[in-house]
Amino acid sequence: MKAGDDVKHIPTGEEWVLAGVDTKRGEVYPAGWPESIADIKDCELILSCSDKESLETLRQCLSLRPSDVRHINAVREMLLPAYFKR
């Protein structure tokens, strides 16, 4: 799973678009309001997006407030790898 994918949250039956995924923590971050965190094991992939769509989703998350977990995840996914490649 990755940012931009459509998933079903099994406990609630809700369908979400993911704003981000942290596989090390086993967490997903749904898009929308309110900000929330769910266990990746509680989600089932419905539709996988393209890599381009995933990057666009992460770019959009960079405009959220810096304390938002989705913003933090986007920084970790997009900016930190480039910073450490220098």
C-alpha positions in Angstrom: 0.0 0.0 0.0 1.1 3.5 -0.7 -0.2 7.1 -0.7 -3.1 7.5 -3.1 -4.3 3.9 -2.9 -7.9 3.1 -2.2 -8.4 0.8 0.8 -11.2 -0.7 2.8 -10.9 -0.3 6.6 -12.2 -3.7 7.8 -13.3 -2.7 11.3 -15.6 0.2 10.1 -16.3 -0.9 6.5 -15.3 2.5 5.3 -13.4 3.0 2.1 -10.5 5.5 2.3 -7.9 7.1 0.0 -4.6 6.9 1.8 -2.6 10.1 2.3 0.3 8.0 3.5 1.7 4.7 4.7 4.4 3.9 7.3 5.2 0.2 6.9 7.9 0.4 9.7 5.2 1.5 12.2 2.5 -0.6 10.5 0.3 2.5 10.1 -1.8 4.1 7.4 -2.9 7.8 7.2 -6.3 8.3 5.5 -6.9 11.5 3.5 -9.7 13.8 4.7 -10.8 15.1 8.0 -10.3 14.5 10.8 -6.7 13.5 10.8 -6.5 9.8 11.8 -4.2 6.8 12.0 -5.1 3.2 11.5 -3.3 -0.1 11.6 -2.2 -1.3 8.2 -3.3 -4.8 9.1 -6.9 -3.5 9.4 -6.9 -2.4 5.8 -7.5 -4.2 2.5 -6.3 -2.8 -0.8 -9.1 -2.0 -3.2 -7.4 -0.1 -6.0 -3.7 0.6 -6.4 -2.8 4.0 -7.9 0.1 4.8 -10.2 3.5 6.0 -8.8 2.7 9.4 -10.4 -0.6 9.6 -8.5 1.1 8.5 -5.3 3.7 11.3 -5.6 1.0 13.9 -6.2 -0.8 12.8 -3.1 2.4 13.1 -1.1 3.0 16.6 -2.6 -0.5 17.7 -1.5 0.2 16.5 2.0 3.3 18.8 2.2 0.8 21.8 2.2 -0.8 20.5 5.5 0.2 22.0 8.8 3.6 20.7 9.9 2.3 18.9 13.0 -0.2 16.8 10.9 1.0 13.2 10.7 0.3 13.2 7.0 2.6 16.1 6.4 5.3 14.5 8.6 5.0 11.3 6.6 5.2 13.2 3.2 8.4 14.9 4.4 9.8 11.5 5.5 8.9 9.9 2.1 9.8 12.7 -0.2 12.3 15.1 1.3 14.5 13.1 3.7 15.7 10.5 1.2 16.9 13.3 -1.2 18.5 15.2 1.7 20.6 12.1 2.7 21.7 11.3 -0.9 23.8 14.5 -1.0 
